[in-house]
Amino acid sequence: MFDGREPIYIQIADQIRGDILAGNLAEGEQVMSTTQYATTFRINPATAAKAFAQLVDEGVLYKQRGVGMFVAEGAPARLRSDRRETFLAERLEPVLAEARVLGIGSADLIRWIERAGDDPEQTTTEDTTTEGEQR
């Protein structure tokens, strides 16, 4: 399960963040304990604890002494906001830079996005034109 290049505790934290974003873990919902996590995934409990500590530091989880860890109020919105910023900076900016190099104007990009949002299966690379072309 944890076979990525990043340390296991980061993969665990990312998995929990993803579960929160996907709605699999709701605000106020209890998450597995570090012991349960370690047993379920056969990892060192300290590794799981490190992931949970990171999420607590970020305000994604909170600890209720003697009860366990829970998804913090506002965590989904906070994660979504952070992920949007990352998406725009790391993924969209390079795409826009490449579009500029290729001479693809904003009007074409907007049309492409609108069509893709309507029916992604109907959008192909042959459907685009550059700004000066007629259809």
N, C-alpha and C positions, 0 to 999 in steps of 0.2 A: 504494500500500500504506500509506504513512504519511500519512494525510490527516486525522488528528484535529486538535483544537485545541491539544493539548499539544505541546511541543517534540519533535522527532524522537527525540532521545536518550532521552527518557522513554518514548516509544512503543516503542522498541527494548527497553529494560529491561523494560517491562511484557510485551512479547511473550515474552521469554526466561523471565520469571517464570511466565507462563502455560504455556509449554512444559514447564517443570519440574513444575508442579502437575499437568498433564495426563498426565505420565509420558512425554512425548516426549523429554525429556532426563533421564537417570538420574544418580544420584550417581556422581561420578568420570568421567562421560562428557565428552569434549572438545566444546567449542562452536566454531563457526566463528571464525576469526581476525578481527580488525577489518578487515584488508585484504580478506578473502573477503567479509565482511559488506558492506563499502562497495562492492565490485565487484558483488556479487549484486543489491543493492538500489539501486545507483547513487546513493549518498550520499557525503558527505565522510567520509574515514576518521577525522577528528577527532571527528565526531559519534558514530560507532560506538564510538570509544575512550572517549568520555565516558560512554556507556551502560555499557560494560564496567567502567569505573572505579567507577561508582556501585554496580554489583552486587558488585564486589570489596569495596568499603567496607562493604556490608551483610552480607558473609560468604556470599553466594549463590554466587559464583564465586571461584576462586583461580587464580593465575597460576603456571605452572611454567616458569621461565626457560628460554628457548630451545625450548620445546615448544608452549606455548599456554595457553589458558584452559580450565578444567574446572569442572564443577558440584561445589560443595563438599559434603562429607559433612554430612548433616543438613539440607541446604537445603530439600528438599521439606517436611519436618516444620515447619521454621521459617517457611516461606512460608505453609503451611496455617494455622498458628497465628496469624500476623499477619493473614491474610485473614479468618479467623473473627472476630477482634476487630473488624476494619473492618466486616464484614457485620453483626454484632450492633449495633454503634454507629450505623452510617450507614443501614442498611436496616431492620433489625428493630425498633429503638426507635421510629422514626416510625410503623411499622405498628401497633405495640402502643398507641401514643398515640392513633392514629385509632380503633382498636378500643374503647378506653376511652370516647372521645367518642361513639361509636355505641352504647355499651352492650353490646358483645359481651364476654362473660365469658371467663375463662381456660378453663373446661370446654368451651365451644364452640370456642375456638381449638384446643385439644388434639384434640378430635374431628375438626376440619377437617384438621389436620396429619396425624393418623393415617390418615384416609381418603385424603388426597392421596398419602401414602407407599405405600399399598396399590395404588391404581389411579387415577392422576391424571385419566384421561379420565372417570371416573365422578363426580368431584367437581364440583358446580356451585354457584353462589351460592344456588340454591333449596334446597339440602340443609341449610343452616344454620338454627338457631333460636337465640333468645336464651335465657339461662339459665332464665327463668321459664316458658318455653313447653313444652307437651307435644308429643310426636311422634304 
